[in-house]
């Protein structure tokens, strides 16, 4: 790591904030190309540090904090997102059921239907993690036990040249991925086809050596009727749901804990997984599993505000616009 001399940065920083930055860089094992890059990251980090301090002073229902993205500008952070803006695949059906009596809380994590938080790394493959998360939940309900499925198989194989519709590290759609799994007769396990694109930053050759789990064979997939909390909650009573959100806003980037009611729009750019809903300190929420590792957010999760007041009823960060889940 390059050492920063206080005198070099006296115009923009005190010794305490430099120490805080250096501790952050060590904790997150940030790699610097040279002194110029080191100083650039420091300047961005210092701006984000001030943003965190200002936001937390408002005593909102959520708090921000430093994570592995604290040294990134908003433009750089957007490169980690990977939801395709292509027209979504048309599912065979539309889930528009509203249960007469909804439970106050749904928690698929406690139920054992959700694998540990994963990390897409430096690859725009969020769509594959959202897809496997929904598949893992459906598999749990069908087979009675949890199994982790391969994102790498989707990144490598669900491509145009292999008869798919997605784009590896350059984005994709969960419905497209469900369709590919259906045509493939299922998906291989994480252990048989492990994820490497977070380091390589690209997809690889589609491997045929792993064994597809026949229990993961997709019969079809359903799109959740949009812009309805009651419909989304009813779907979540059945199983976890893959969704798309807008995640490119700074408050989302630096989210740490609490029910997120901050600024975010509906320009969908990131695929995640809804694993339940509930209330915290009088605030209704959806619990959402991300794919940025456990160092982001609340151990890899975020609580998104729930209710018709968010984004004109389209859900916080647009989460009610494109929900879907597979049927096995």
C-alpha positions in Angstrom: 0.0 0.0 0.0 1.2 3.5 -0.8 1.7 5.6 2.3 0.0 9.0 2.3 2.0 11.8 3.8 -0.2 14.3 5.6 1.6 17.2 4.0 0.6 16.0 0.5 -3.1 16.2 1.4 -3.1 19.0 4.0 -5.4 21.1 1.8 -8.2 18.5 1.9 -7.8 16.4 5.0 -6.8 16.2 8.6 -4.6 13.5 10.1 -7.6 11.7 11.6 -9.5 11.3 8.3 -6.3 10.1 6.6 -5.9 7.5 9.3 -9.6 6.5 8.9 -9.1 6.1 5.1 -5.9 4.0 5.6 -7.8 1.7 8.0 -10.6 1.4 5.5 -8.2 0.5 2.7 -6.5 -2.1 4.8 -9.7 -3.7 6.0 -11.1 -4.0 2.5 -7.7 -4.9 0.9 -8.0 -2.1 -1.6 -5.3 -2.2 -4.3 -3.8 1.0 -5.7 -2.0 1.2 -9.0 0.2 4.1 -8.0 0.3 7.2 -5.8 -1.9 9.1 -8.2 -4.6 6.5 -8.1 -4.2 6.3 -4.3 -4.8 10.0 -3.9 -7.8 9.9 -6.3 -9.5 7.1 -4.3 -8.8 9.1 -1.1 -10.6 12.1 -2.6 -13.6 10.1 -3.6 -13.7 8.3 -0.3 -13.5 11.6 1.6 -16.5 12.9 -0.3 -18.4 9.7 0.5 -17.4 10.0 4.2 -18.9 13.4 4.3 -22.0 12.2 2.6 -22.4 9.4 5.1 -21.9 11.8 8.0 -24.5 14.3 6.6 -27.1 11.5 5.8 -26.8 9.9 9.3 -27.2 13.3 11.0 -30.8 13.3 9.7 -31.8 10.4 12.0 -33.7 8.7 9.3 -35.0 5.1 9.5 -31.7 3.8 8.0 -28.0 4.4 8.4 -25.2 4.6 5.9 -21.7 3.3 6.4 -18.4 2.5 4.7 -18.0 -0.6 2.6 -16.0 -1.9 -0.3 -17.6 0.7 -2.6 -16.7 3.8 -0.5 -13.8 4.7 -2.8 -15.9 4.6 -5.9 -17.7 7.5 -7.6 -21.3 6.9 -8.7 -20.1 6.2 -12.3 -17.6 3.6 -11.1 -20.1 2.0 -8.8 -22.6 1.6 -11.7 -20.2 -0.8 -13.4 -21.0 -3.4 -10.7 -24.6 -3.5 -11.7 -25.7 -6.0 -14.3 -29.4 -6.0 -15.1 -30.0 -5.8 -18.8 -32.2 -3.0 -20.2 -33.5 -5.3 -22.9 -37.2 -6.0 -23.2 -38.0 -8.6 -20.6 -38.8 -12.2 -21.7 -42.5 -12.8 -21.7 -43.4 -15.4 -19.1 -46.1 -18.0 -19.6 -48.3 -16.6 -16.8 -48.9 -13.6 -14.6 -49.2 -14.1 -10.8 -52.0 -11.8 -9.7 -53.2 -13.7 -6.6 -54.0 -11.7 -3.5 -54.4 -13.8 -0.4 -57.3 -12.9 1.8 -55.2 -13.2 5.0 -51.5 -12.3 4.7 -49.2 -13.2 7.6 -47.6 -10.2 9.4 -44.1 -11.6 8.6 -42.5 -13.8 6.1 -38.8 -14.9 6.5 -37.4 -17.5 4.1 -33.9 -17.0 5.6 -35.1 -18.4 9.0 -37.0 -21.1 7.2 -33.8 -22.4 5.7 -34.6 -21.6 2.0 -31.9 -19.1 1.4 -28.2 -19.8 0.8 -25.5 -17.6 2.4 -24.9 -14.2 0.7 -22.7 -14.5 -2.4 -20.5 -12.0 -4.2 -20.7 -11.2 -7.9 -17.3 -9.4 -7.7 -16.1 -7.4 -10.7 -18.7 -8.9 -13.1 -22.2 -7.6 -14.1 -23.8 -10.9 -13.3 -26.3 -9.9 -10.7 -29.1 -11.4 -12.9 -27.5 -14.9 -12.4 -27.5 -14.5 -8.6 -31.0 -13.3 -8.5 -32.0 -16.3 -10.7 -30.2 -18.9 -8.6 -31.6 -17.4 -5.4 -35.2 -17.9 -6.7 -34.3 -21.3 -8.0 -32.8 -22.3 -4.6 -35.9 -21.2 -2.8 -38.2 -23.2 -5.1 -35.9 -26.2 -4.9 -36.1 -26.1 -1.1 -39.9 -26.1 -1.2 -39.9 -29.0 -3.6 -37.1 -31.2 -2.3 -37.1 -30.3 1.4 -33.5 -29.3 1.6 -31.3 -26.4 0.5 -28.9 -26.6 -2.4 -26.6 -23.8 -3.9 -26.8 -23.6 -7.7 -24.2 -22.4 -10.2 -24.2 -18.7 -11.3 -21.1 -19.5 -13.4 -23.0 -22.0 -15.5 -25.5 -19.2 -16.4 -22.7 -16.7 -17.1 -20.9 -19.1 -19.3 -23.7 -21.0 -21.0 -26.8 -18.7 -21.1 -25.4 -16.7 -24.0 -26.4 -16.1 -27.6 -23.9 -18.5 -29.0 -25.1 -21.2 -26.7 -28.8 -20.7 -27.4 -29.5 -18.3 -24.6 -30.4 -14.6 -24.4 -28.2 -13.2 -21.7 -24.8 -11.5 -21.8 -22.5 -12.9 -19.1 -20.7 -10.1 -17.2 -22.5 -7.5 -19.4 -25.9 -8.1 -17.9 -29.0 -10.2 -18.3 -32.6 -10.9 -17.3 -33.9 -13.4 -14.7 -36.8 -14.5 -16.9 -34.3 -15.3 -19.7 -32.2 -17.3 -17.3 -35.3 -19.3 -16.1 -36.0 -20.0 -19.7 -32.5 -21.3 -20.3 -32.6 -23.5 -17.2 -35.9 -24.9 -18.5 -34.4 -25.8 -21.9 -31.3 -27.2 -20.2 -33.3 -29.5 -17.9 -32.0 -27.8 -14.7 -28.8 -26.4 -13.3 -25.6 -27.7 -11.9 -24.6 -27.2 -8.3 -22.3 -24.4 -7.1 -19.7 -27.0 -5.9 -19.7 -28.7 -9.3 -19.4 -25.5 -11.3 -18.0 -22.8 -9.0 -18.1 -19.0 -9.6 -14.9 -17.4 -10.9 -16.1 -14.4 -13.0 -15.9 -12.1 -10.0 -12.1 -12.3 -10.4 -11.7 -12.9 -14.2 -14.3 -10.1 -14.9 -15.6 -12.2 -17.9 -17.5 -15.3 -18.8 -15.7 -18.5 -19.8 -16.3 -21.5 -22.0 -19.5 -23.3 -21.3 -18.5 -26.6 -19.5 -20.5 -29.7 -20.0 -18.8 -31.9 -17.4 -21.0 -31.1 -14.5 -24.2 -33.0 -13.7 -27.5 -31.1 -13.9 -29.7 -31.7 -10.8 -33.0 -33.0 -12.2 -34.8 -31.6 -9.2 -34.0 -28.1 -10.5 -35.7 -28.6 -13.8 -37.9 -25.6 -14.4 -41.5 -26.3 -15.7 -42.2 -22.6 -16.2 -41.9 -19.2 -14.6 -44.3 -16.6 -13.5 -44.1 -12.8 -13.5 -45.6 -11.1 -10.5 -48.3 -8.6 -11.3 -46.6 -5.2 -11.0 -47.1 -2.3 -8.7 -49.0 -4.2 -6.0 -47.7 -4.8 -2.5 -50.4 -7.3 -1.8 -49.6 -9.4 -4.8 -45.9 -9.3 -4.1 -46.5 -10.3 -0.4 -48.8 -13.1 -1.6 -46.1 -14.4 -3.9 -43.6 -14.2 -1.0 -45.8 -16.5 1.1 -45.1 -19.1 -1.6 -41.4 -18.6 -2.1 -38.5 -16.1 -2.6 -39.0 -13.8 -5.6 -36.4 -12.5 -8.1 -36.7 -8.7 -8.6 -35.0 -5.8 -10.4 -34.3 -2.5 -8.7 -32.6 0.8 -9.4 -29.4 0.6 -7.2 -27.1 3.2 -8.7 -27.9 6.0 -6.2 -25.3 6.9 -3.6 -27.5 6.2 -0.6 -28.0 2.6 -1.8 -24.3 2.3 -2.5 -23.4 3.1 1.1 -26.4 1.6 2.9 -25.6 -0.1 6.2 -28.7 -0.8 8.3 -32.3 0.0 9.0 -35.4 0.3 6.7 -34.2 2.1 3.6 -36.5 4.9 2.6 -33.9 7.1 0.9 -33.6 8.4 -2.6 -33.8 5.8 -5.5 -35.8 5.7 -8.7 -37.3 3.1 -11.0 -34.7 2.8 -13.8 -34.0 -0.8 -13.2 -30.3 -1.8 -13.3 -29.7 -4.5 -10.7 -31.1 -8.0 -10.0 -31.7 -9.1 -6.4 -33.8 -11.5 -4.4 -36.7 -10.7 -2.0 -36.7 -13.2 0.8 -39.5 -11.9 3.0 -41.2 -8.9 4.6 -42.0 -7.5 8.0 -41.9 -4.4 10.2 -39.1 -2.7 12.2 -39.7 0.2 14.6 -43.0 0.9 13.0 -41.6 0.8 9.4 -42.8 -1.9 7.0 -40.1 -3.5 4.8 -39.2 -6.1 2.3 -36.0 -8.0 3.2 -33.8 -8.3 0.1 -30.7 -10.4 -0.5 -28.0 -8.8 -2.5 -24.9 -10.3 -4.3 -22.2 -8.0 -3.1 -20.9 -10.1 -0.2 -21.6 -9.8 3.5 -19.5 -6.6 3.9 -22.2 -4.5 2.1 -25.4 -3.5 3.9 -26.7 -5.5 6.8 -24.5 -8.7 6.4 -25.3 -8.6 2.6 -29.1 -7.7 3.0 -31.1 -4.5 2.8 -34.6 -3.7 4.2 -36.5 -1.8 1.5 -39.4 0.4 2.6 -42.8 -1.3 1.9 -46.0 0.5 1.1 -47.8 2.4 -1.7 -46.0 5.6 -0.9 -42.8 4.5 -2.6 -42.2 5.6 -6.2 -45.9 6.1 -6.9 -46.8 2.5 -5.9 -44.0 0.9 -8.0 -42.1 0.0 -4.8 -39.0 1.3 -3.2 -36.3 1.4 -5.9 -38.9 0.1 -8.4 -38.9 -3.4 -6.7 -42.5 -4.1 -7.6 -42.1 -3.6 -11.4 -40.4 -6.9 -12.5 -40.8 -9.7 -10.0 -40.7 -13.3 -11.1 -40.2 -16.9 -9.8 -39.7 -20.3 -11.3 -42.0 -23.3 -11.0 -40.4 -26.7 -10.6 
